[in-house]
Amino acid sequence: MPCKVLVSQPTGGENDGSVLLAEKGLSLLLHGIIKMKKASANTSLVIAIVALVLLAYPNKVEAQTAIRESVAESTKDTDTQAAVKFGGRWGYIDKTGKYVIEPQFEDAHLFLDGLAEVKLGGKWGYIDKTGKFVINPQFDKAFPFVDGLALVKVGEKDGYIDKAGVLVINPHFDDAYSFTDELALVKFGGKYGYIDKIGKYVINPQFDDAFPVADGLALVKVGSKWGYIDKTGKYVVNPKYSDAFPFKDGLALVRLGNKWGYIDKTGKYVISPRFVDASDFAGGLAHVKSGNKYGYIDETGKYVIKLQFEKADGFWGDLAVVQLGGKYGYIDKTGRFVINPQFEYAFPFLAAITPVKSGGKWGYIDKVGKFVVTPQFDKASTPYNSLAIAVVGGKYGYIDLTGKYVINPQFEDALPHFDGVFFEGTALKFGYRNFQSRLGGNEEWELVR
């Protein structure tokens, strides 16, 4: 499964269509843009925010804060093209619904940095925004370009091409990732190792499982235990954990026995293992579970919001989605309900309005909980570039922020109006993908690193 990134099912582990998302986990991808690596049940995910905000924030922590506090439609990207399926074929439309590229492809992905992977004649290639093939269909699978290279599959083997379509690293790996921090994780002969951009092993295959480099370190597994290595392959934290996840902002979640805690890059516990479930920190808080309830702690491990919720998500800006009494609502950083629990499902505020489910239908509320668009849709997405996808009777269309159809429901499937960009940075690799199957049928897309 190439090009893995870290995401997970909603906190609590139920595939119930909720918005309680995470950076660690396993998700079936409807459109197959990026495949996942490992399952989990915690941590907030960088979802649905246009990654261009990173250009203004070279510091990783500042960038992630800015991303969380931005709104999905704030980039006002006027040149976006959305992939839509009509008559069994995929094409691309502009924001008025006019075809820019006529439906002709067997499958199609979003444009990322000006290129999109499309399938024609059973093979994958890359087109530009005019629909012209930049790289002819020839691969059994193709993934977005990251740092000038794209992961491709030829037969059952993975390799890498440049933007001219030339194989710069021949397909011979059993499994491979995109490059992060100048290294790519690959599998060969049943073991994982790391290569550089010319395909040379920097760290020989020796691990039973592994993750890409994140925050300067890589999580690796030897036998049944997890530890951390630096970019030379030297152990920084010896394998001793029953489970663990990559570092983020200097901290990593690790499990000894059945309890989760937080360590620093020396392996020292910053917050001792005492939680049944835990998440990465978002906006200075992390949601954790003790017993059968969730609450929020600060970076010292002190409870800021007491244990009380059935489910919880990380903070996006000043609000977080939580479940209480079987219903979803929104709290602020003091734990006070800003919008009382009342929804069957709810998404975080990534824009001025957000989709919620009530009475079996999806509508949109503002940040005081008022319905801006009454529940009426079978599926609904977060707005991107001021448009959201709404589905009625199995047909996909696009609505504006008032709920008015800008492009009437007519498509068999559709993706958002978004032109994403892959960015380089320590553990910052952003892609874009749909995860409909995990949300009980509701459409949503997320930026992933």
C-alpha positions as CSV (number, residue, x, y, z in Angstrom):
1,M,0.0,0.0,0.0
2,P,2.0,3.0,-1.2
3,C,2.2,6.5,0.1
4,K,0.9,6.0,3.6
5,V,-0.2,8.8,5.9
6,L,-1.5,8.8,9.4
7,V,-5.2,9.0,10.0
8,S,-7.7,7.2,12.1
9,Q,-11.3,6.4,12.8
10,P,-13.3,8.6,15.1
11,T,-12.3,8.7,18.7
12,G,-14.0,5.8,20.4
13,G,-13.4,3.5,17.4
14,E,-16.9,3.5,15.9
15,N,-17.3,3.9,12.2
16,D,-20.4,5.9,12.8
17,G,-20.0,8.8,10.3
18,S,-19.0,11.2,13.0
19,V,-16.4,13.9,12.6
20,L,-14.2,12.8,15.4
21,L,-11.1,12.3,13.2
22,A,-7.5,11.5,14.0
23,E,-3.9,11.6,12.6
24,K,-3.4,7.9,13.1
25,G,-5.2,5.1,11.5
26,L,-6.5,3.1,8.6
27,S,-9.1,4.3,6.1
28,L,-10.4,2.9,3.0
29,L,-10.0,5.5,0.3
30,L,-12.9,5.9,-2.0
31,H,-10.8,7.4,-4.8
32,G,-7.5,5.7,-3.9
33,I,-5.4,8.9,-3.9
34,I,-3.4,7.9,-0.8
35,K,-3.4,4.7,1.1
36,M,-3.1,4.4,4.9
37,K,-0.8,2.5,7.1
38,K,-1.9,1.9,10.6
39,A,-5.1,1.9,12.7
40,S,-5.8,3.9,15.8
41,A,-8.5,5.8,17.6
42,N,-7.2,9.2,18.6
43,T,-5.7,12.5,17.7
44,S,-7.1,15.4,15.6
45,L,-6.3,15.5,11.9
46,V,-5.5,18.4,9.7
47,I,-8.7,18.3,7.7
48,A,-10.0,20.2,4.8
49,I,-7.9,23.4,5.2
50,V,-6.1,24.7,2.1
51,A,-2.4,24.1,2.6
52,L,-1.3,27.4,1.0
53,V,-1.4,28.9,4.5
54,L,1.9,27.1,5.1
55,L,3.7,29.4,2.8
56,A,3.4,32.2,5.4
57,Y,4.4,30.0,8.3
58,P,7.8,28.3,7.9
59,N,7.7,27.1,11.5
60,K,5.8,23.9,11.8
61,V,4.0,24.7,15.0
62,E,2.9,28.1,13.7
63,A,1.8,26.5,10.5
64,Q,-0.4,23.9,12.1
65,T,-1.9,26.6,14.4
66,A,-2.6,28.8,11.4
67,I,-4.1,25.9,9.5
68,R,-6.4,25.1,12.4
69,E,-7.5,28.8,12.7
70,S,-8.0,29.3,9.0
71,V,-11.3,28.8,7.1
72,A,-11.6,26.4,4.3
73,E,-12.9,28.9,1.8
74,S,-10.5,31.7,2.7
75,T,-8.0,31.2,-0.2
76,K,-10.7,32.3,-2.7
77,D,-9.0,30.1,-5.3
78,T,-10.8,31.1,-8.5
79,D,-9.0,28.7,-10.8
80,T,-10.0,25.5,-9.2
81,Q,-11.3,22.5,-11.1
82,A,-13.4,19.8,-9.6
83,A,-13.4,16.2,-10.7
84,V,-16.9,14.9,-11.4
85,K,-18.3,11.6,-12.7
86,F,-21.0,11.7,-15.3
87,G,-22.1,8.8,-17.6
88,G,-19.6,6.5,-15.9
89,R,-16.7,8.7,-16.8
90,W,-14.7,11.4,-14.9
91,G,-14.1,14.9,-16.1
92,Y,-13.4,18.3,-14.6
93,I,-15.7,21.4,-14.2
94,D,-15.1,25.0,-13.2
95,K,-17.0,26.8,-10.4
96,T,-19.9,27.6,-12.7
97,G,-20.4,23.9,-13.6
98,K,-18.9,24.3,-17.1
99,Y,-16.8,21.4,-18.3
100,V,-13.1,22.4,-18.6
101,I,-12.2,18.8,-19.4
102,E,-14.9,16.6,-20.8
103,P,-15.8,13.3,-19.0
104,Q,-13.5,10.6,-20.5
105,F,-11.5,9.0,-17.7
106,E,-12.2,5.8,-15.9
107,D,-11.0,7.4,-12.7
108,A,-9.6,10.8,-11.7
109,H,-8.1,12.5,-8.7
110,L,-7.9,16.1,-7.6
111,F,-5.4,18.5,-9.1
112,L,-2.4,18.8,-6.8
113,D,0.2,21.4,-7.7
114,G,-1.2,21.7,-11.2
115,L,-1.3,18.0,-12.0
116,A,-3.9,15.3,-11.6
117,E,-3.6,11.5,-11.8
118,V,-6.2,10.0,-14.2
119,K,-6.9,6.5,-15.4
120,L,-7.5,5.7,-19.1
121,G,-7.3,2.3,-20.8
122,G,-6.7,0.6,-17.5
123,K,-3.5,2.6,-16.8
124,W,-2.7,5.8,-14.8
125,G,-1.0,8.9,-16.1
126,Y,-0.9,12.6,-15.3
127,I,-2.7,15.5,-17.0
128,D,-2.5,19.3,-16.7
129,K,-5.4,21.7,-16.2
130,T,-6.2,21.7,-20.0
131,G,-6.6,17.9,-19.9
132,K,-3.4,17.3,-21.9
133,F,-1.4,14.3,-20.8
134,V,1.9,15.5,-19.3
135,I,2.8,11.8,-18.6
136,N,1.0,9.2,-20.7
137,P,-1.1,6.5,-19.0
138,Q,1.3,3.6,-18.3
139,F,1.3,2.9,-14.6
140,D,-0.8,0.4,-12.6
141,K,-1.2,3.0,-9.9
142,A,0.0,6.6,-9.6
143,F,0.3,9.0,-6.7
144,P,0.8,12.8,-6.4
145,F,4.2,14.4,-6.8
146,V,6.1,15.2,-3.6
147,D,9.4,17.1,-3.7
148,G,9.5,16.5,-7.5
149,L,9.0,12.8,-7.4
150,A,5.9,10.6,-7.6
151,L,5.3,7.1,-6.3
152,V,4.1,4.8,-9.0
153,K,3.3,1.1,-9.3
154,V,4.4,-1.1,-12.2
155,G,3.0,-4.5,-11.9
156,E,3.3,-5.4,-8.2
157,K,6.4,-3.2,-7.6
158,D,6.7,0.4,-6.5
159,G,9.2,3.0,-7.9
160,Y,9.5,6.7,-8.4
161,I,9.2,9.0,-11.4
162,D,10.2,12.6,-12.0
163,K,7.9,15.2,-13.6
164,A,9.0,14.2,-17.1
165,G,7.7,10.7,-16.4
166,V,11.1,9.2,-16.3
167,L,11.7,6.4,-13.8
168,V,14.4,7.7,-11.6
169,I,14.1,4.8,-9.1
170,N,13.2,1.6,-10.8
171,P,10.1,-0.3,-9.5
172,H,11.5,-3.1,-7.3
173,F,10.0,-2.4,-3.9
174,D,7.3,-4.4,-2.4
175,D,5.9,-1.3,-0.7
176,A,6.9,2.3,-0.6
177,Y,6.1,5.8,0.7
178,S,6.4,9.3,-0.7
179,F,9.5,11.2,0.4
180,T,9.5,13.0,3.7
181,D,12.5,14.9,5.0
182,E,14.6,13.7,2.0
183,L,14.0,10.0,2.8
184,A,11.4,7.5,1.7
185,L,10.3,4.5,3.6
186,V,10.4,1.3,1.4
187,K,9.9,-2.4,1.9
188,F,12.2,-5.0,0.3
189,G,12.7,-8.6,1.2
190,G,10.1,-8.4,3.9
191,K,11.9,-5.6,5.8
192,Y,11.6,-1.9,5.9
193,G,14.4,0.6,5.3
194,Y,14.9,4.1,4.0
195,I,16.3,5.4,0.7
196,D,17.4,8.8,-0.6
197,K,16.3,10.4,-3.9
198,I,18.6,8.4,-6.1
199,G,17.4,5.1,-4.6
200,K,20.4,4.5,-2.4
201,Y,19.8,2.9,1.0
202,V,20.6,5.3,3.8
203,I,19.2,2.9,6.3
204,N,19.2,-0.7,5.2
205,P,16.0,-2.8,5.3
206,Q,15.9,-4.3,8.8
207,F,12.7,-3.3,10.5
208,D,9.5,-5.4,10.8
209,D,7.4,-2.3,10.4
210,A,8.1,1.4,10.2
211,F,6.8,4.9,9.6
212,P,8.1,7.7,7.5
213,V,10.4,10.3,9.2
214,A,8.4,12.8,11.2
215,D,9.8,15.6,13.3
216,G,13.3,14.4,12.5
217,L,12.8,10.8,13.8
218,A,11.3,7.6,12.5
219,L,9.1,5.2,14.3
220,V,10.3,1.6,13.7
221,K,9.3,-1.8,15.0
222,V,11.6,-4.7,15.8
223,G,9.8,-7.9,16.8
224,S,6.8,-6.8,18.8
225,K,8.3,-3.5,20.2
226,W,8.4,0.0,18.8
227,G,11.2,2.6,19.1
228,Y,12.7,5.6,17.4
229,I,15.7,6.1,15.1
230,D,17.3,9.3,13.7
231,K,18.0,9.8,10.0
232,T,21.2,7.8,10.2
233,G,19.5,4.8,11.6
234,K,20.8,5.3,15.1
235,Y,18.4,4.4,17.9
236,V,17.4,7.5,19.9
237,V,14.8,5.6,21.9
238,N,15.2,1.9,22.0
239,P,12.3,-0.4,21.0
240,K,10.3,-1.1,24.2
241,Y,6.8,0.1,23.6
242,S,3.8,-2.1,22.9
243,D,2.5,0.6,20.6
244,A,3.6,4.1,19.6
245,F,3.1,6.8,17.1
246,P,5.4,9.3,15.3
247,F,6.6,12.5,17.0
248,K,4.7,15.7,16.6
249,D,6.0,19.0,17.9
250,G,8.6,17.2,20.1
251,L,6.2,14.8,21.7
252,A,5.1,11.2,20.9
253,L,2.3,9.0,22.2
254,V,3.5,5.7,23.4
255,R,1.8,2.8,25.1
256,L,3.3,0.5,27.7
257,G,0.9,-2.3,28.7
258,N,-2.6,-0.8,28.2
259,K,-1.9,2.8,29.1
260,W,-0.8,5.7,26.9
261,G,1.5,8.5,27.8
262,Y,3.8,11.1,26.2
263,I,7.6,11.1,25.8
264,D,10.1,13.6,24.6
265,K,12.8,12.9,22.0
266,T,15.1,11.4,24.7
267,G,12.5,8.9,25.6
268,K,11.7,10.6,28.9
269,Y,8.1,10.7,30.0
270,V,6.7,14.2,29.9
271,I,3.3,12.9,30.9
272,S,3.2,9.4,32.5
273,P,1.2,6.6,30.9
274,R,-2.2,6.6,32.6
275,F,-4.7,7.0,29.8
276,V,-6.9,4.4,28.0
277,D,-6.8,6.6,24.9
278,A,-5.0,9.8,24.1
279,S,-4.4,12.3,21.2
280,D,-1.8,14.7,20.0
281,F,-2.0,18.2,21.2
282,A,-4.0,20.8,19.2
283,G,-4.2,24.4,20.3
284,G,-2.4,23.4,23.5
285,L,-4.9,20.8,24.6
286,A,-5.2,17.0,24.0
287,H,-8.2,14.9,24.5
288,V,-7.7,11.8,26.7
289,K,-9.7,9.0,28.0
290,S,-9.7,7.5,31.4
291,G,-12.3,4.9,32.4
292,N,-15.0,5.4,29.9
293,K,-15.0,9.2,29.6
294,Y,-13.0,11.8,27.7
295,G,-11.6,15.1,28.9
296,Y,-8.8,17.5,28.0
297,I,-5.3,18.0,29.4
298,D,-2.7,20.7,28.9
299,E,1.0,19.9,28.0
300,T,1.8,19.4,31.7
301,G,-0.8,16.6,31.9
302,K,-3.1,18.7,34.1
303,Y,-6.8,18.4,33.4
304,V,-8.2,21.6,31.9
305,I,-11.6,20.1,31.1
306,K,-12.7,17.3,33.3
307,L,-13.6,13.8,32.1
308,Q,-17.2,13.8,31.1
309,F,-17.6,13.1,27.3
310,E,-18.5,9.9,25.5
311,K,-16.3,11.0,22.5
312,A,-14.1,14.0,21.9
313,D,-12.2,15.7,19.1
314,G,-9.3,18.1,19.0
315,F,-9.8,21.9,19.0
316,W,-10.1,23.6,15.7
317,G,-9.7,27.3,16.5
318,D,-11.7,27.8,19.7
319,L,-14.2,25.0,19.3
320,A,-14.1,21.2,19.6
321,V,-16.8,18.6,18.8
322,V,-17.8,16.3,21.7
323,Q,-20.5,13.8,22.3
324,L,-22.6,13.8,25.4
325,G,-25.8,11.8,25.9
326,G,-25.4,10.3,22.5
327,K,-25.6,13.7,20.7
328,Y,-22.8,15.9,19.3
329,G,-22.2,19.6,20.3
330,Y,-19.4,22.1,20.5
331,I,-17.4,23.2,23.5
332,D,-14.9,26.0,24.0
333,K,-11.5,25.7,25.8
334,T,-13.0,26.0,29.2
335,G,-15.3,23.1,28.5
336,R,-18.4,25.2,28.3
337,F,-21.0,24.2,25.6
338,V,-21.2,26.9,23.0
339,I,-23.6,24.8,21.0
340,N,-25.5,22.2,23.1
341,P,-25.4,18.5,22.2
342,Q,-28.2,18.0,19.7
343,F,-26.9,16.6,16.5
344,E,-26.6,13.0,15.3
345,Y,-23.2,13.8,13.8
346,A,-21.2,17.0,13.5
347,F,-18.1,18.3,11.8
348,P,-15.5,20.8,13.1
349,F,-15.7,24.4,12.0
350,L,-13.3,24.6,9.1
351,A,-15.3,27.4,7.6
352,A,-17.9,29.9,8.7
353,I,-20.5,27.2,8.5
354,T,-20.2,23.5,9.1
355,P,-22.3,20.4,8.2
356,V,-24.3,18.7,10.9
357,K,-26.8,15.8,10.8
358,S,-30.2,16.2,12.3
359,G,-33.3,14.1,11.7
360,G,-31.4,11.9,9.3
361,K,-30.5,14.8,7.0
362,W,-27.5,17.1,6.6
363,G,-27.6,20.8,7.0
364,Y,-25.3,23.7,8.0
365,I,-25.0,25.7,11.1
366,D,-23.0,28.8,12.0
367,K,-20.8,29.2,15.1
368,V,-23.7,30.0,17.4
369,G,-25.5,26.9,16.4
370,K,-28.1,28.5,14.2
371,F,-29.1,26.7,11.0
372,V,-28.0,28.6,8.0
373,V,-29.1,25.8,5.7
374,T,-31.8,23.5,7.0
375,P,-31.2,19.8,7.0
376,Q,-32.2,18.5,3.6
377,F,-29.2,16.7,2.1
378,D,-28.4,13.0,2.1
379,K,-24.7,13.9,2.1
380,A,-22.8,17.2,2.6
381,S,-19.2,18.4,2.7
382,T,-17.4,21.2,4.3
383,P,-17.3,24.3,2.0
384,Y,-14.1,24.7,-0.1
385,N,-13.6,27.9,-2.0
386,S,-17.1,29.0,-0.9
387,L,-18.7,25.8,-2.4
388,A,-19.8,22.7,-0.7
389,I,-20.9,19.4,-2.2
390,A,-24.5,18.3,-1.5
391,V,-26.1,15.1,-2.5
392,V,-29.8,14.5,-2.9
393,G,-31.3,11.3,-4.4
394,G,-27.9,9.9,-5.2
395,K,-26.9,12.9,-7.4
396,Y,-24.0,15.3,-6.5
397,G,-24.2,19.0,-6.9
398,Y,-22.6,22.2,-5.4
399,I,-24.2,24.7,-3.1
400,D,-23.0,28.1,-1.9
401,L,-22.8,29.3,1.7
402,T,-26.5,30.1,1.7
403,G,-27.5,26.6,0.6
404,K,-28.5,27.7,-2.9
405,Y,-27.5,25.3,-5.7
406,V,-24.8,26.9,-7.9
407,I,-24.4,23.6,-9.8
408,N,-27.5,21.4,-9.8
409,P,-27.3,17.8,-8.6
410,Q,-26.5,15.8,-11.7
411,F,-23.3,13.9,-11.1
412,E,-22.7,10.3,-10.0
413,D,-19.8,11.4,-7.9
414,A,-17.9,14.6,-7.3
415,L,-14.8,16.0,-5.6
416,P,-14.3,19.5,-4.1
417,H,-13.1,22.6,-5.9
418,F,-9.6,22.6,-4.6
419,D,-6.1,22.8,-6.1
420,G,-3.9,21.4,-3.4
421,V,-0.2,21.6,-3.0
422,F,2.3,19.2,-1.5
423,F,4.6,21.1,0.9
424,E,7.9,20.0,2.2
425,G,8.8,20.3,5.9
426,T,9.5,18.1,8.9
427,A,6.5,15.8,8.9
428,L,4.5,18.2,6.8
429,K,3.4,16.4,3.6
430,F,0.0,17.4,2.6
431,G,-2.2,15.5,0.2
432,Y,-6.0,15.5,-0.3
433,R,-8.4,12.6,-0.3
434,N,-11.9,11.5,0.2
435,F,-12.9,9.3,3.1
436,Q,-16.6,8.7,2.4
437,S,-16.7,5.1,3.4
438,R,-15.5,5.8,6.9
439,L,-18.2,8.4,7.5
440,G,-21.2,6.3,7.1
441,G,-21.9,7.6,3.7
442,N,-21.3,11.3,4.3
443,E,-18.9,13.1,2.0
444,E,-15.8,14.7,3.4
445,W,-12.3,15.3,2.3
446,E,-9.1,15.9,4.3
447,L,-5.7,17.3,3.9
448,V,-3.2,14.8,5.1
449,R,0.4,14.8,6.0
